[in-house]
Amino acid sequence: MEFRRIGDVEVSAIGLGGMPMSIEGRPDEERSVRTIHAALDAGVTLIDTADAYHLYANDDGHNETLIARALSSYGGDTSSVLVATKGGHLRPGDGSWTLNGSPAYLKEACEASLKRLGVDAIGLYQFHRPDPKTPYEDSVGAIRDLLDAGKIRMAGISNANPEQIRLAREILGGRLVSVQNQFSPAFRGSEPELELCHELDIAFLPWSPLGGIGQAGDLGGRFAPFAEVAAAHGVSPQRVCLAWMLARSPVVIPIPGASRPASIQDSAAAVDLELTGDELELLSR
Ligand SMILES: NC(=O)c1ccc[n+]([C@@H]2O[C@H](COP(=O)([O-])OP(=O)(O)OC[C@H]3O[C@@H](n4cnc5c(N)ncnc54)[C@H](OP(=O)(O)O)[C@@H]3O)[C@@H](O)[C@H]2O)c1
C-alpha cells in the first residue's frame, strides 16, 4: 500500500467510502462487515463515513455503528485506521437529504458520533455541506470549538468552493487538513478546489470518484478512454480512474465506495498501477 498524509496522519492512498453500505440498496450487515474487513486486509487505513449515511428516520449513524463494529471484530491491528466522519446533513427517512449547519446542532451531532464510534476524540471530523441558513463562518466556528474542546483531532470540510476553503483556513489555520468534494470522470467541476488544495497542501478527498453508486459499474462504457487504458493494462476502468486521480497530485486521496469485498480489493490495487504521461493526458482531456 502507498501512503499519503492527512494532517499529521499517514493513511492509505485509497480510502473506503462507507455510504453504499448504509443507504438505499444497502446489503446485509454480514456482507458489509466482510467488505470492511477486505479493505483492511488490502491495507486500507482510511474509512470515510457520516452520521447521515442511513436509510430510515430512526437509524441515523447506521454507517458509523457498522464501521465501529467491523473494526472491533477484525482480527488484526486497527490502531492506524483513521475513521473520518461528518456532521451537518440529515436524512428524515423519506429519501431526502436536509441540512443543519448551526453550531448547536453540529456540537450535538458530534457527541452522537463520538458515542457511536466509541472513541474519546474523532480522528477527522468534516463539516458535510454548507447550510444556506447558517453563515459559513459560524458552522466552521463550531468545528474550531470542537477541536479546542478535544472532541475531534482534525478538521475537514466538504462540498466547499475556493472562497469557503480560504475562509475555513482563516478560521481553523493549519488545523484544516482536508477538503472532500465530488470529483470523477463524470464530474470534473472541482478542479479549482483540487488545485487550491494542492497549493495549500491540504488533502483532497474526491467523493463519488467512480461516478457514484449505480453509475460506477459502467465507468468504462461511459468514458471510452478509461476502457481503452484499462484494456492496455489488463485491469478494470475503475482502477485506471483511481490511478489517474492519484497521479493528479500527492494531496489526492480517493475514497471509492463499496458494498462488496471484490470492489474495494480492485480499487485498493490502483496504488500499484502506473500510467504513462500519454495515458494521463488522454484521461485528463
Ligand atoms: N461529502 C459528500 O457530500 C459525499 C457525497 C457522496 C459520497 N461521499 C463519500 O464518497 C464515497 C464514494 O462515493 P460513492 O460511494 O457515492 O460513489 P463511487 O465511489 O463513485 O461508487 C461507488 C460504487 O462503486 C462500485 N465500485 C467500487 N469500486 C469498484 C471497482 N473497483 N470496480 C467496479 N465497481 C466498483 C461499488 O460497487 P459495490 O457496491 O457493488 O461494491 C459502489 O457501489 C461514499 O461512499 C461516501 O463515503 C461523500
PDBQT file of the ligand as one rigid body, heavy atoms in Angstrom, charges set to zero:
ROOT
HETATM    1  N1  LIG A 301     -19.176  14.516   1.084  1.00  0.00    +0.000 N 
HETATM    2  C1  LIG A 301     -20.241  14.211   0.394  1.00  0.00    +0.000 C 
HETATM    3  O1  LIG A 301     -21.171  15.012   0.212  1.00  0.00    +0.000 OA
HETATM    4  C2  LIG A 301     -20.317  12.848  -0.220  1.00  0.00    +0.000 A 
HETATM    5  C3  LIG A 301     -21.301  12.564  -1.188  1.00  0.00    +0.000 A 
HETATM    6  C4  LIG A 301     -21.309  11.280  -1.752  1.00  0.00    +0.000 A 
HETATM    7  C5  LIG A 301     -20.380  10.339  -1.336  1.00  0.00    +0.000 A 
HETATM    8  N2  LIG A 301     -19.459  10.641  -0.354  1.00  0.00    +0.000 N 
HETATM    9  C6  LIG A 301     -18.438   9.668   0.087  1.00  0.00    +0.000 C 
HETATM   10  O2  LIG A 301     -17.707   9.246  -1.039  1.00  0.00    +0.000 OA
HETATM   11  C7  LIG A 301     -17.726   7.823  -1.097  1.00  0.00    +0.000 C 
HETATM   12  C8  LIG A 301     -17.636   7.355  -2.536  1.00  0.00    +0.000 C 
HETATM   13  O3  LIG A 301     -18.731   7.816  -3.278  1.00  0.00    +0.000 OA
HETATM   14  P1  LIG A 301     -19.927   6.842  -3.737  1.00  0.00    +0.000 P 
HETATM   15  O4  LIG A 301     -19.927   5.637  -2.898  1.00  0.00    +0.000 OA
HETATM   16  O5  LIG A 301     -21.122   7.698  -3.795  1.00  0.00    +0.000 OA
HETATM   17  O6  LIG A 301     -19.576   6.547  -5.255  1.00  0.00    +0.000 OA
HETATM   18  P2  LIG A 301     -18.371   5.803  -6.042  1.00  0.00    +0.000 P 
HETATM   19  O7  LIG A 301     -17.246   5.569  -5.118  1.00  0.00    +0.000 OA
HETATM   20  O8  LIG A 301     -18.134   6.591  -7.248  1.00  0.00    +0.000 OA
HETATM   21  O9  LIG A 301     -19.078   4.467  -6.455  1.00  0.00    +0.000 OA
HETATM   22  C9  LIG A 301     -19.429   3.501  -5.519  1.00  0.00    +0.000 C 
HETATM   23  C10 LIG A 301     -19.778   2.228  -6.214  1.00  0.00    +0.000 C 
HETATM   24  O10 LIG A 301     -18.682   1.826  -6.999  1.00  0.00    +0.000 OA
HETATM   25  C11 LIG A 301     -18.618   0.427  -7.051  1.00  0.00    +0.000 C 
HETATM   26  N3  LIG A 301     -17.177   0.100  -7.124  1.00  0.00    +0.000 N 
HETATM   27  C12 LIG A 301     -16.222   0.466  -6.250  1.00  0.00    +0.000 A 
HETATM   28  N4  LIG A 301     -15.012   0.034  -6.639  1.00  0.00    +0.000 NA
HETATM   29  C13 LIG A 301     -15.210  -0.619  -7.804  1.00  0.00    +0.000 A 
HETATM   30  C14 LIG A 301     -14.348  -1.286  -8.708  1.00  0.00    +0.000 A 
HETATM   31  N5  LIG A 301     -13.034  -1.323  -8.473  1.00  0.00    +0.000 N 
HETATM   32  N6  LIG A 301     -14.902  -1.851  -9.807  1.00  0.00    +0.000 NA
HETATM   33  C15 LIG A 301     -16.236  -1.779 -10.045  1.00  0.00    +0.000 A 
HETATM   34  N7  LIG A 301     -17.106  -1.157  -9.219  1.00  0.00    +0.000 NA
HETATM   35  C16 LIG A 301     -16.592  -0.581  -8.120  1.00  0.00    +0.000 A 
HETATM   36  C17 LIG A 301     -19.223  -0.074  -5.783  1.00  0.00    +0.000 C 
HETATM   37  O11 LIG A 301     -19.984  -1.233  -6.083  1.00  0.00    +0.000 OA
HETATM   38  P3  LIG A 301     -20.467  -2.297  -4.989  1.00  0.00    +0.000 P 
HETATM   39  O12 LIG A 301     -21.448  -1.558  -4.137  1.00  0.00    +0.000 OA
HETATM   40  O13 LIG A 301     -21.071  -3.364  -5.813  1.00  0.00    +0.000 OA
HETATM   41  O14 LIG A 301     -19.278  -2.724  -4.186  1.00  0.00    +0.000 OA
HETATM   42  C18 LIG A 301     -20.030   1.090  -5.253  1.00  0.00    +0.000 C 
HETATM   43  O15 LIG A 301     -21.415   0.857  -5.197  1.00  0.00    +0.000 OA
HETATM   44  C19 LIG A 301     -19.045   7.457  -0.409  1.00  0.00    +0.000 C 
HETATM   45  O16 LIG A 301     -19.099   6.105  -0.076  1.00  0.00    +0.000 OA
HETATM   46  C20 LIG A 301     -19.015   8.411   0.736  1.00  0.00    +0.000 C 
HETATM   47  O17 LIG A 301     -18.157   7.932   1.739  1.00  0.00    +0.000 OA
HETATM   48  C21 LIG A 301     -19.423  11.887   0.172  1.00  0.00    +0.000 A 
ENDROOT
TORSDOF 0
